[in-house]
Structures are given as C-alpha cells and as structure tokens.
C-alpha cells in the first residue's frame, strides 16, 4: 500500500516551526541549521501548493491552511511516538510522575490504578499527594490533577470533570421521620470541611432553607470527613466521586437525593501542551480523561 505523504523530515520541520514560532528555535530543537529548517518548510509548501506560514518580522504566523493542517500532523507524530514506545520500548524510560490531592488519590485513583497497570504494564507511575493545589514544578512532576476554578497560570490547563456534591451519613443513623430531608439535615450533626468553596451554608441556601449554625467537627480533607461520617460522627457534604467507595461498600448512604452543583472542577495541569509530554505521560492523560468521563456517564 502506498501513502501520499510528504517526507517526514519536512513535516517535522513544519511542526517544530509552528510550535516554536520561528526557524531559529525550531533548528535548535531539531539540531540542524535555520537555513535547513527554512528549506524543508519551503519544499513542503511547494509540494502542497499552498503557503503554510506568513513570515512577519522574523516570526512565523500560520496561514488558515497551516492552522487546519497542523493538528493532524501533531497527532500523527504523537501516535507514531506512542506506538513506537508501546511496541519496542524506550531507552532510559522514565516513570510518569503525577500529583493529586490526597483524598482524590486515596478514594479515586488507587481503586483504579490496577486497571491502568494491566492495560499498560510497561509504564511506571509515581504518585505524589498534596493537601492543596500548589504551583507546578516542571522538573519534578509531569502531571498535576487539581480541583479548583481552572484559573492557574503556571501550566496548560485542561478540564476533566465537574462533580456534584452530596450529603452522606452512616446507614444506621436514620434521619427523624416526619421531617423534610432538608429540615432533618439542618437539625442533624454536620461535619465541615475547611477551605472548600461549596459548604453546608451553600447547600442550604441553594435549596432555599435558612442557614443553620455549625454544630459539628471541622476537618481539612474530604477523606477525614468521610471516615468520621462512617464512624457515626455526623453528616458529610462531599464530592460524589469521593463518596463512591463508601456508598458501594455500604459504609455510608446518601442522606438526601439533593445534589449541589460544585463551583469547582477537576483539571489536568501540565507544564506545556499535552503533545509535548512523553508518550507514556500522554497515554496516562488519555486514560485519566477516559476514566473520569466514563464515571460521569
């Protein structure tokens, strides 16, 4: 089977030039001269019959056709790189280092990590936990899984999932009969998670009920709130994904069918666009996005 393809070195010169913004920086990356990069791009444009760049003050600006062509070229190189590593392995292969909030790591990631390892046995993972979203350190972390408003400026930010918030409690601590669930929750002992934006106050206001006074223990992590609720210390208001393991094993039940839409979401934060990550890291990102999407359907 024959393929109607330009020479790969020309396509590589085009992709690097588009990403770097000029021939000099592309040449430094490709370890050839700027003149060679310029020549390869011109040859590609000649073969295609259309310009891919406008040359503006020594900087390169993609033409409309260049903008259309670039994503396909990027994906082709990414797929080829991933396939090469998958089949033949990679010399000096490095582990994929990712960081996530402690509660997310314990309650969402760890129960699923075996599925990733079985699907991709050649990829080594390193998981680091954090209590709060922190500035990304490119030298030590490839991927940061954060929960917030997505406004971070220290990397490329990609939306993953907006998760509803639900009230949960131990099954044998039945709410009083004869009261609406919202009234019963207002009278019950409630656990508060410090530092979150969606609180019990937000929950009651959202459903048009006066905000009751705090009457329970305050903790700094969802994991602590869930464990205390499972031990009977009160009701917890947590993200549904984090409560899922407790609901599935029966340690907790949902106290009310009411769900609060979270004002924050899960995001993937990387030091640069996903295509600049190692093939293994790209595979992990794809798996993570698919798992979170599947859990939300």
N, C-alpha and C positions, 0 to 999 in steps of 0.2 A: 504494500500500500504506500503510495507516495503522498507527501504532505506539501501543500502550497505554503511554505514557510520562508520568511527571510532568514538569513544567517543569524544564529543565536547571539553571536558577539555584537551584531548591530542592535538587536533587541535589548541586550544587556546595557549597551551604551545609552540607548534611549531611556530605559527605566531608571538608570542611575542619574542621568542628566535631569530628568523630570523631578526626581526626588531631591537632588542636591541644588537645583536651581541654576547651575552653570557648568560649563565643561571642565573648568579647573578643579572644582571639588569632586566632580564625577571621576576625573582622571586620577586624583589622589586615592579614591576608593578602589578603582579598578587596576591601579598600579601600571598605568600607561600614560602617555603624554596627552595634554589637552588637544593637541592637533589630531591625534589618533581618534579620540572620542568624537571630535567635531566631524572628522572624515566619515566615521562609521554612521553617525546620525544622518549626515547628508546622503550617504549611499542608501540608507533605509528610506529616506524621504523620496529619493529618486526612484527607487524600486516601487514604492507605493503610489507615487504620482501626486502626492499631496504634502504640504509642509506640516510638520508636527509641532514646531516651535516658532514663535515670533521672537527675534533677537532684539531685546530692549535694554540699551545701556549695559551691555555685557551680562545681563541676566536673561534667563530663558523663561518665556511665558508660553504655556501650552495653547495651541490653537484649539478650536472647537473639536476638530477631528482627533487631535492629540489627546484631549480630555476624554474622548469616547474610547480611544484605543488603550489608554494606559491601564485601567483596571483589569482588562483581560490579560495584558502582558504580565502585570504583577501577579495575578492569580496563577498564571501558567508557571512562572518561576517558583512561586510558593508551593504549588502542588508537586512540581518536579523535585524540589528540595526535600519535601516531606516524604515522598515516595522513595527517594534515594536512601535516606536515612532509615526508613522502615525496612527496606529490603537488605541493605548492605551494612547498616550501622554507621556510626560516625566516630572518627578518630578523636581521642580526648573528649569524648562526650561528657557534657556537664549536666548535673541534675537541674530540674526545673524548680526554682525557688519561688514560693508564693507565701504571702502573708494574708491572714484574715483575722477578724475579731474572734476572741476566744470562744464565745457562745456559738457562733456560726461554725467554727472548726469542730467543736465537740458534738454539736447536735445535727449539723447538716453534712459537713464534709466527711468526717470519719465514718459514718454509716455507709457512705457511697464510695469511699476510696478504693475498696477492693474491686468494684466494677471497673474502675479506670485501669487498675493494675492488670486485671485479667484481659482487658481489651488491648492494652499497650504494655506488655511485660518488659519491653526494653527501655522504657522511660522511667528514670528515677526521680522521685519527688522529694522536696524538702519543704515541710510546712512549718511556718513560724506564726505564733499567736501574738495578738496585740489587744489591749483593752479598749483603745480608741483609735480612730483613723489618724495616722501620722504621715508626715512628709515622706514621699517615696525616696529610697536610697538606691539609685540605679546599680551601684556596684555590688549590692548585697541581695537585692530582690528583683526578680523578673516580673512578677505579677502581684498586684495588691487587690484584694477583694474588699471593697469598702461599703459602708452603709451611711448614706447622707443625702445631701441635695445635689450632688454631682458638680459642684462649682469649683473643684480643686484645679489649681493651675500648674501643678508640678508633674504632669504627665498627660498622656492620652486617656480620655475618659469614655467608657462605653457602657451604656445602660444594660443591666441584666434582668432585674425583676423588681416590680412593686408588689409588696406582700401585705395583705390585710392583717389587722391586729385584732386578737380575740381574747375574751376573758376565760380563764380556765381555773379549775379547782379540783380538789380530791373528791372522788365519786361519792364517798360515804358522808361528806359534809353537805347534806342536801339543803338547798335554799328553802326558807319558810314557804309553806303553801299559802295560797290566797293572796299573794302579792305579785304585781307585775315584776318581771325579771329585773328591770332597771331599778325599781324601788328596793327589791331584795338585795341587789348588789350595793346600793347606796348604804344599806344598813349593815352589810357584811364587813368582815375584816379584809382589808385590801393591802397588798404588797406594792410598794412604789419602787420604780427603777430610776435612780438619779441620772440626770444628764440627757434623758431622752426627750424628744420634742412631742411625741404623742403619749400623753399621760392619762391617768384616770380622769383628770379635770377635762381634758379634751373629749374623752369618751362620753361623759355625762352631758357636756354642752352639745355635742354633736346630735344627741338624741333628745334634746330639749328638756333636760332634767337639771334642777339646781345642783350645783357642785357641793358635795358633802365634804366635811372636814376629813383630813388624813387621820387614819386610825390604825395603821399597821407599820411593819418594819420597812425601812428603806434600804435598798441594796444597790450595788453599782453595775451589775451584769444581769442579763436575762437568765443565764444559767442558774444563778443563785436564786432568783425569783421562782423559777420553775421547781427547783429542788425544795425550796421552802413550802411552796404550794403543795407539792406531792407529799410532804410530811404533815400537812394539815395546818400550816401557819396562816393561811389566808388565800385570797383570790389573787391571781397574777394576770396582768394585761401584757401580752407578748405577741410577737410576730408569729403567724400561723406556721411558717416553715420551722421555726424553732420549737414550737409546741408539738409538732407532729410525732416525734418519737414517743412522747409521753402519752399522747392520745392513742397511738397504735398499741402500746403495751398496757393500757388501761390504768396507768398511774394517775392520770388526770382526765377530766372530761370538760367539754365546753360548757361554761356556766350559762351562756345565753346564745341564741342564734345571731345576735347582733354582731356586726363586724365594722371596725373603724378603718377607713382608708388611710394608710400611712402617708405622711407628708414627705417621708424619706424613702429611698430605694436602694437596692444593691447595685453597685457599679464595679466594673473592671477597670483598674488604673494601671497603665504600663508606662515605662519611660519614653516610649515612642509608639508610632502606629503598630498595630499587631503584626503587620507583614515584616517589620524589622526584627521581630523576636526570632529566637532559634526555632527550627522546625518542631522540636519537642514542645517548646512553650506554646507554639501555635496550636498544636494538637490538643494540649491541655485546655487552652482557652476555648477551642471549639467544643470540647467535651463539656466543659463547665456551662457554657451558654445553652447547650442542648439539654443538659440535666435540669437546669433551672427552668427552662421553657417547658419541659415535659412535666415538671412538678406543678406547673401553674395552669395546666390544661384540664 
